[in-house]
C-alpha cells in the first residue's frame, strides 16, 4: 500500500464511532504493522540517499508516518481498554 492510502485508511478508522472501532481493532493493528514497515523502508531510503533534496523529502514523509503510527497506537490502546 502506498503511504497516502495507508494514512487515509488510518484516518477513516480514527473518525469512526467507538462501536465500529472496536470491530476493526484487528484491521487497525494490521494497518499499524504496515505503517511500521513503511517507516523502516523510509529510514533505509534515507540512510542510503545521497541527494540532499530527496533525503529531506524522505525525512518529512517519515515524520508524517511516525506521527500517524503513534496516533493509531494510542487509538488501538484506547479500544483495548
Beta strands, then each sheet from edge to edge (+ up, - down):
end
